[in-house]
Structure formats: C-alpha cells, structure tokens
Amino acid sequence: MDQEAVVMDIIVNAGEARSLCYEALAAARQQHYPLAREHLQQAKACLNRAHLTQTQLIEADQGEGKVKMTLVMVHAQDHLMTTILAHELVAEMVTMYENMAADRG
C-alpha cells in the first residue's frame, strides 16, 4: 500500500466533499433546495470514497502499528473527520433553511 497515495486519496476526497458541503449551504441560502440536496449527496459520495480508503488503511494496520504514522497521515484523518462533521451540520442547516422558507409560506 503506497502511503502517499492513500493519504492523498483521503485528502482529495475529503476536500471535494467539504467544498460541496459549502456549495450546498450557499444554494440553500439562495433557496435552491434541490441543488443543495444534490451537493450534499455528491459530498456524501466523496466521503464514502475517503472512508473506504481509511478502512483499507485500518485493515492493513490490523491494530499492530504496521502502517507508519506520519504528520501528513494525521492531517488526512483530521481533514476527513472535520469534513464528516461539516456534512452533518450543513445537512441540518439546509433542513432549517427549508423549514424556515416553508413557515414563511
């Protein structure tokens, strides 16, 4: 397993997901809710790819320290975790925007 490729895969997919999350939020602010939901679905697909790579890395390590831990690896993991959180929060915010718009009639 090429660690550099694994790290870059996680970072690239998490970064794309984060960008899509904020595009979803911007769309929701403009009341383009179907577009916001589409961006969130695309972000989730990117997160799934990053998570799959992370899972493969964990499986390769087998909890035995077989995978060398580097600062860039920690950065990739941090990037993924914060993007997962951003996705969850933005999804809630899109729902809030939709509900507020519905309440205004």
N, C-alpha and C positions, 0 to 999 in steps of 0.2 A: 504494500500500500504506500503510494507516494504521498507523504505527509503534506508537502506543499500544495499538491493538487487538492487534497481533502480540505485543507484549510481554506483555500481559495474558493472551492465549491460552496462551503458553508457561508463564507463572507459574501460572495456574489449573490447567492440566492436569498440570504437574509437581507442584504442591501436592496435588492429588487423588491422584496416583499415590503420593506419599510417605505420605500418610495411609493409603492402602490397604495399603502395604507393612507399616506398623507394626501395622495390624489383622491382617494375615496372621501376623506374628510373635506377636502376642497369642493368636491362635487356635491356633497351633502349640504354644505353651506350655501351653495347656489341652487339648492332644491332639485338637483338631478339625482334622485334616489336610485333609479335603476343603474345608472352609471356608477354610483358609489358602491352598490352591491356587487357589480361586476368587478370593480377594482379589488374589493375585499376577497372575492372568490379567486382572482388571479394571485393575490398576495398569499392566500392560503395554499395554493398550489406550489408557490415558491418555498413557503415554509415547510411543506411536506417534503420537497426535494432536499432541503437543507437538513431536515430532521432525519431523513433516511440516511444521508451521509454520516450524520452524527451517530446514528445507531450502528452503522457498519464500523465506525471507529471504536465505539464502545465494545462491540463484539470482538474486534481484533485485539483489544487490550485484555479482555476477559478478567478485568479487575486485578491484574497481576503486574501492572506497570510495564507492559510490553510496548506500549506506544509512548514515545518520548514526548514529554510535556514541555512546550515552549511558550514564550510570551505571546507569540502570534496565535498559537492554538487557544490559549486562554482568551485572547481578543476575539477570536472567531466564535467561541462558545458564548461569550458575553454579548456579542453582536446578535446572535441567534436568540438568546433569552430575552433581551430587551425588545427585539422585534416581535416576538410572540406576545409580549405584554402590550406593545403598541397596537398590534392587530386586535387583541381583545378589547382594549379601551376604545379604539376607533369604531369598532363594530357597535359598541354600546352608544357611542356618540352619534353615529348615523341613525340608530334607532330613536334616540332622543330628538334629533332634528326632525325625523319623520313624524313622531308623535306631536311635537310642538306645531308642526305645519297642519296636521290633522285637527288639532284643537282650535287653531285659528280659523279653520273652515275653508 
